[in-house]
Amino acid sequence: MSDSASQWLLEQIRANSGLASLWCLDEHAQSDDLPIDPTLNVITNRWDQAARARHAGLNTQFSDFDFSPWADASLDRVFYRVSKEKPVVHHVINEAGRILKPGGELVLCGHKAEGAKTYIEKASAYLGQPQKAKKISQHYTARLRRAERLSQPLDDSDYTTPRRIFTENDIAFFSKPGLFGWQKRDKGSALLWEVAAPRLQCSGAASLLDLGCGYGYLALMTHWLPLQRRVLTDNNAAALAMAAHNAEYNGIAAEVIGADCGDNITDTFDAVLCNPPFHQGFSVSGDLTDRFLGSARSHLTSAGRAWFVVNRFIPLEQKARGVFAHADVLADRDGFKVVELRP
Ligand SMILES: C[S@@+](CC[C@H](N)C(=O)[O-])C[C@H]1O[C@@H](n2cnc3c(N)ncnc32)[C@H](O)[C@@H]1O
């Protein structure tokens, strides 16, 4: 299901056919009816969105909003519905200014509560032609024309640079804006690791899948275990980039694979670790938990075990019924619970 701002943007994209254009697409839900336009390029930081855009026949780049494939002043239009996180939005606006031709347009929109009006004001000042945001229902929209010369870029908090956030068990963890909770170690994941580590060790597992790996905390904490294979997977390009960076920096053998709930990974594993995404107020969160459970089951060997951590009010044990034969709560602490799942 699509939101009203994304819907508005799609209408602008459909009316645009024939111009050299780029659609910057993040996690926001889209309608199933994507435009078919050979002149439209898509850049997205989400694996599932890239798969859908490619399926619709669009020329699609999956990356952490790396705009280097586009030369300066090379496009007529850039379309963007603002992302949730400020550094991502500022980074995309800055790059949009760079790749637009003078006279080209940045078509920008977003909801009031997301700060869209402020983003539009800042983008318009940067592009050098002050213009006002237009309010349509609950969202703001603008078609911002790029002047010959750009003004001061927006502060993107050094979007592309990985930073060291903490060290644990001699592993240095780097992260960056664009990842869920990027500045910290997730409390749920810390509890999952504390509870699962001794069990994982006793299980003698030879292979491990980290489902929704983020910057790789869970899988990389296993560096002292004699695993023959570690696979880390996520839907978010920034997460994949940081997981790969952390594995390489710390010299830990790992395969990092982009996938939607591990959908293109066909192997099975002796162990799965997972801290599934949870967005309060998002109607899709329940479905996502179910999809992560289903994926864990299908990626587990018959004698394997999966360990999940979730907010304690998520009925994971009930949801696991019919998917796993056994679901045992191993810990229930500080608002989180760790559940062991066995086929
Ligand atoms: C709560 S975070 C956990 C991150 C990491 N495992 C940790 O412990 O720090 C959930 C992760 O699931 C990822 N995710 C969300 N939707 C996904 C999907 N459809 N497929 C794969 N991963 C997804 C997010 O990008 C995020 O990295």
PDBQT file of the ligand as one rigid body, heavy atoms in Angstrom, charges set to zero:
ROOT
HETATM    1  C1  LIG A 401      16.397  -4.463  14.769  1.00  0.00    +0.000 C 
HETATM    2  S1  LIG A 401      17.523  -4.332  13.414  1.00  0.00    +0.000 S 
HETATM    3  C2  LIG A 401      18.754  -5.503  13.915  1.00  0.00    +0.000 C 
HETATM    4  C3  LIG A 401      20.098  -5.238  13.305  1.00  0.00    +0.000 C 
HETATM    5  C4  LIG A 401      21.231  -6.137  13.722  1.00  0.00    +0.000 C 
HETATM    6  N1  LIG A 401      20.908  -7.555  13.599  1.00  0.00    +0.000 N 
HETATM    7  C5  LIG A 401      21.704  -5.856  15.124  1.00  0.00    +0.000 C 
HETATM    8  O1  LIG A 401      21.605  -6.753  15.930  1.00  0.00    +0.000 OA
HETATM    9  O2  LIG A 401      22.193  -4.751  15.394  1.00  0.00    +0.000 OA
HETATM   10  C6  LIG A 401      16.633  -5.123  12.118  1.00  0.00    +0.000 C 
HETATM   11  C7  LIG A 401      17.355  -5.235  10.782  1.00  0.00    +0.000 C 
HETATM   12  O3  LIG A 401      16.466  -5.862   9.851  1.00  0.00    +0.000 OA
HETATM   13  C8  LIG A 401      16.690  -5.266   8.588  1.00  0.00    +0.000 C 
HETATM   14  N2  LIG A 401      15.529  -5.497   7.727  1.00  0.00    +0.000 N 
HETATM   15  C9  LIG A 401      14.360  -4.798   7.673  1.00  0.00    +0.000 A 
HETATM   16  N3  LIG A 401      13.547  -5.314   6.736  1.00  0.00    +0.000 NA
HETATM   17  C10 LIG A 401      14.219  -6.351   6.178  1.00  0.00    +0.000 A 
HETATM   18  C11 LIG A 401      13.906  -7.284   5.153  1.00  0.00    +0.000 A 
HETATM   19  N4  LIG A 401      12.746  -7.237   4.504  1.00  0.00    +0.000 N 
HETATM   20  N5  LIG A 401      14.831  -8.225   4.848  1.00  0.00    +0.000 NA
HETATM   21  C12 LIG A 401      16.020  -8.275   5.493  1.00  0.00    +0.000 A 
HETATM   22  N6  LIG A 401      16.375  -7.417   6.469  1.00  0.00    +0.000 NA
HETATM   23  C13 LIG A 401      15.484  -6.463   6.807  1.00  0.00    +0.000 A 
HETATM   24  C14 LIG A 401      16.936  -3.808   8.893  1.00  0.00    +0.000 C 
HETATM   25  O4  LIG A 401      17.611  -3.171   7.812  1.00  0.00    +0.000 OA
HETATM   26  C15 LIG A 401      17.775  -3.912  10.165  1.00  0.00    +0.000 C 
HETATM   27  O5  LIG A 401      19.152  -3.961   9.856  1.00  0.00    +0.000 OA
ENDROOT
TORSDOF 0
